[in-house]
């Protein structure tokens, strides 16, 4: 397949690297130091599942140089989706499918608004990975997983073809029978874990060791589940139990990308995670006191990170 990966951080770099190593024609759209590193040193992925070294990759900051592709894998942060949607247009051909792999639940709708319904898929991934340096990705934990599906859940050749490409690249892949449910299931995990991780500033193992924090984590998950169901999203009755069990199985030293961003003073996905739970809860008449408390505690740090005057200090 001809694939363009936009955003070459922990998600785009890992999955793009796997897809390229499997023989797909992959172009990377990046900027700044990441683009420079890709052009001069290629892409390196460190993983317990096997390292990848791609000394030469196709990389550009101009999507028009790539042209129409079979699929776009969008690996930018959730808050960057609206601003990068415009640069995707040169990549869109008659049959191009755009797969967003962002945290949160709004990326597909934002892309539909920008590009039209027929080009946008629903997507979700599970992985703990991050860029240790420009063009150098470290997979820290969690078996990499991708779920993909049409937003209306119909079967389609393009979904089957893209899912096969990920599977052939050694990534556990599923065509979701209800992709919106899968995306919300991810939010059920990532919003509470990211928010409480950012507030406590400790990794998963230390959150598990505190009875009070562990209880608060479950309550935050129950709020997300209540908001999802109020919005008509189908979740299993034991969705929270399953998610807590998944959290229990994380390596002790795991942290979330939002947590790391906030701790490092960078803009984060706070609005797309705990913020969206609070906002959608208000719209649906569902109380979300734990997520509201987390959001309120982190909002000043997010404001500081996005302040041009602060970032130049």
SULMO-V969179 format. One line per field, one symbol per residue. ss: DSSP state (H for helix, E for strand, C for the rest). A space follows every 50 residues. Layout:
# SULMO-V969179
ss = ???
This chain:
# SULMO-V969179
ss = CEEEEECCCHHHHHHHHHHHHCCCEEEEECCHHHHHHHHHHCEEEECCCC CEEECCCEEECCHHHCCCEEEEEECCCHHHHHHHHHHHHHHEEEEEEEEE CCCCCCHHHHHHHHHCHHHEEEEEEEEEEEEEECCEEEEEEEEEEEEEEE CCCCCCHHHHHHHHHHHHCCCEEEECCCHHHHHHHHHHHHHHHHHHHHHH CCCHHHHHHCHHHHHHHHHHHHHHHHHHHHCCCCCCCCHHHHHHHHHHCC CCCCCCHHHHHHHCCCCCCCHHHHHHHHHHHHHHCCCCHHHHHHHHHHHH HHHHHCCHHHHCC
